[in-house]
Amino acid sequence: MALAQQIEAIIQGLANASYLALPAFIIAANTDSQISIFEIIGIIVWLAAFAMETIADIQKLAFLKAMKSTGIKNQVCNVGLWRFSRHPNYFAEWMVWNGLVIAAIPSWLALYQQETVVVCGLLGVGLLITSKIMYTTLVVYTGAVPSDFYSVQKRPEYKAYQQTTNIFFPGLKKNGK
């Protein structure tokens, strides 16, 4: 297990220092002094998503503290944002990255004046892949699916929670209520 954790940490470090940093690299290449509407939207998305992730984490911590203080174990956190998604913190983390991708669009477009069409095309594909990779990672590899797997084993009521609450995207209960 220790080796697996070390490998995971190395992979995440390499990802953060390479393709996940792509939006920041593209934004940093922009020499335009004007702020575009896409940059404003991207910053708003980033801030809102960061706030949502923080709120979800605070709600989960408060729930866990309340359960510990009452001596109740293995309960399903379905309060606050957790009523609308089984993993609102993962969804918000993905939206943080999407905010950066949106903010990078004007910088990416400005690169057409400096770089070849091929380079700009590859950078555009890279921006889209950043969003896709984060989604896949947060749902399949390190996030929602593995978390659900262990939660079903630890919490008897989690199966019912899965049947009524979206795994990733926030929304109304699956039965429409």
Disulfide bonds with the S-S distance in Angstrom:
none
